[in-house]
Amino acid sequence: DNSTRPLSFTTEGVLNGYVQVHSFDIQESFQDVNEVGNSIVSTSHSGVFLPTASYTHTIYSSATKLIVSGNAYSENDNNEWQERTVLFAFDLIGGKAVAHSVGEVPGSVLNQFSMDHMKYDNFDDSDYIRVATTTWAQFGLVDDVWTQIEDSTNQVTVLKLPNAESNSTLMEVIGVASGMGLGERIYSARFIDEKGYVVTFRTIDPFYTLNLTDPSNPYVVGELKIPGFSNYLHPVNDDLILALGQDANDNGVILGLQIAMFNVSNFTHPTQIQKYVETGYSSSDAQYEHKAFRYLPESKLLILPLYIYSHNAGGYFDGFVVYDVDESKTAFSKKFEISHRNKDEDKTTCWDSAYLPSRSLVFDSKVTTTKQHTVLSHDLSSGSKQWALNLDSERDMNSDKCWFWIGG
């Protein structure tokens, strides 16, 4: 009976970890003050205990649900420990997070885009969670030799959340789509309504499309095998997915930062219609932090932080690039660069240990970028610099503690 069955990870160590969710209304007037004159804001708190092995946590939120996930391990009947992801769901009601239900799926999630909350209006009135996970390869002794005994696997699991009438707090697994990237791991995932996208990688990049129309029967529809991989998938419209990752050769050797566009109008046969590669040892913070990724749909410009490491003169770069990613043109192109670091300044500048994350803002046809210790503004059309601010310009190399500029 799923309504009363304890989850497999619930051992005596489950109380070793605890997560709290604090909620408050940011639009509250703050008119009340306490005895020392500080403003008072009303808050609510909700918490859950986590299994001992939950050393990583991922947070996902929709308009009505908050999902907290953590890694755990469960022991099967053969005394083998299996990797699991534990999911805790909270209802978001009136500015408060109220604990709702708990569930588990095999493997581990990559990031928040590996989870998704969905209500199927044409199916029933229940809430569903879709989760993309990788179950890592298993190792063991074979003839007294420590070796791999199982390949890694990847899957998308659909869980049904209990409704108020069920008197249960356990999610129910009702559908699984498997068979993606045997021996590989998930590098990116994205759920968009009744469609799903998963990228796995080891030596090539299978780009999978999934039909999630029926939550009890999710399945892989299409597969595109190309070199390299994508870390982040950004929907441009119903037919186009903009992807950021790394290019690679047929042997899986990384070649440099890659921007690609996928056409998914034929869901069974997705195609890559554009590709731009920054050659050399190049990477972007936006591969792992989507807040550093800025796509402008009207002008079809992409603004990314870029780091290129090179000992050659003119090969090094640390800043931002504005790309033209208009899919109707012959090819993607670089519009202009925004350099945030002049290596010659390292000899005369005392950098602080604090630094800014890589972010871009666009307002009134101007792009403002922050990276490490500088803030710059440029005209988005011409690329001309409007102003620059070095936050560490007044630090003294003789009296202040100085740090290296952290590249990347």
Buried (B, 14 or more C-beta within 10 A) or exposed (E): EEEEEEBBBBBEEBEEBEBEBEBEEEEBEEEEEEEEEEEEEEEBEBBBBBBBBBEEBBEBBBEEBBBBBBBBBBEEEEEEEBBBBBBBBBBBEEBBBBBBBBBBBBBBBBBBBBBBBBBBEEBEEBBBBBBBBBBEEBEEEEEEEEEEEEEBBBBBBBBBBBEEEBEBBBBBBBBBBBEBBEBBBBBBBBBBEBBBBBBBBBBBBBBBBBBBBBBEEBBBBBBBEBBBBBBBBBBBEEEBBBBBBBBBEEEBEBBBBBBBBBBBEEEEEBBBEBBBBBEBBBBBBBBEBBEBBBBBEEBBBBBBBBBBBEEEEEEBBBBBBBBBBBBEEEEBEEBBEBBBBEEEBEEEBBBBEEBBEBBBEBEEEBBBBBBBBBBBBBEBEEEEEEEEEBBBEEBEEEEEEBBEBEEB
